[in-house]
Amino acid sequence: MDYSSISPSLNVKATVALNADVYESASNKPSDGDFRGDIKDRMLEIVRFLNEKNSSFVVNINPFLSFYQNPDFPLDFTFLDDRGESIEDDGIEYSNVFDANLDTLVWALRP
């Protein structure tokens, strides 16, 4: 997509709400987070554009999607009550999928 036709003098803020399936982790560990290969270039374009325009980047992280997409996903890990089995990644312990998912996004956003 060519954004060059957008006037730099326009002060338009845009919010793009994306689903959490735009990023992934090959190892299921947050530190391996990256945008999906099939849309990575497009996602980087969107992130750069929003950053240039000082606009928000919004992702809908729904802990229950992991459970619904994978019948073997541990249900306890979808809740935020720290009762489920945790995972460890590079010295950080995750006791729920929301926190792990958020950090996966953070890793995907790193240059």
N, C-alpha and C positions, 0 to 999 in steps of 0.2 A: 504494500500500500504506500502511495506517495503522499506524504504529509506536507510537502513543500508549498502546496497551494494555500495552506492555512496561514493567514496573515499573522505575523508575529505581534502585531499591535492588539490583536484580540485577546482579551483576558477571560477566556472561557475555561471553566473548571468542569472536568468530566469525571464521573465515577463509573467504573466498570466492575460489576460484581461477577466474579468467576466462581465456578465450582472447584472444589479441592482436587478434582481429578486432572487439573492442568499440570500438576507436578507429581512426582513419584520418587521412590527410592528402590533401587535394584536389590538392596540387601535388607529392606524393611527397617533400616536404621536412619534416623533423621540426618546424620552427617553425610549420607550419600544422596541427599535430596537434590533433585534437578527437575527442570521442566521436562515434560514428556518429549521424547525425540521427534515425534510426528508434528509437534506444534512449537518446538523450542524457539525457532527463529521468529515466529510470529509473536510469541510471548515476550521475547526480549525486545522486539519492536514496540509492543504495547507498553511495557514497563519503562523503556527509555522515553517514549512520548509522554507518558503520564508524569514522569520525573521532570522532564523539561518544562512541562506546563504547571509544575507544582500541584498536581492533582492526586487524588487518593487512588490507591490500588486496593481493591476489596476482594477478599476471598471468603466464600461461605464454607466454613469448616463445620461439618456435621458429623460428630463422632459415630452416629448410628449407621452412616452409609457404609463404613467398613464392615460392620456386622452384617448388613443386608447383602452386600456384594460377595461376602465370603462366609459360607455356613460354618466353617471351622474357626472363624474369628472368635476369640474369647469375649463373651458378653460382658464380663466384669471389667474388662479393659475399656469399655465404652463409657462407663460412668466416671464421674469426677470425685468419687469418694475414697480413692486410694485403697480399695479392698482387693483389687485384682492383682494378678501377677504382673510385675513390672519388667521393663526391658532396660538394659544398660547400653549406653553408647558413648564411648570416649569419656568416661568418668561422670556422665550425667545419667541419672536414673529417671525413667519415665513411668509413672504409675497409671497413666490413662492415655488414650489415643488422641485426645484433643491436644495435649501438650506436645506429644510426639509429632503430630501432624503440623502444628504451628512451627516447630523447629525445622521440620522437613521443608516447609515453605521458606523459612529464613535462609536455609542452606541453598535452596534453589535460586534465591535472589542475589546471592553473593556473586561477585564478578569472577 
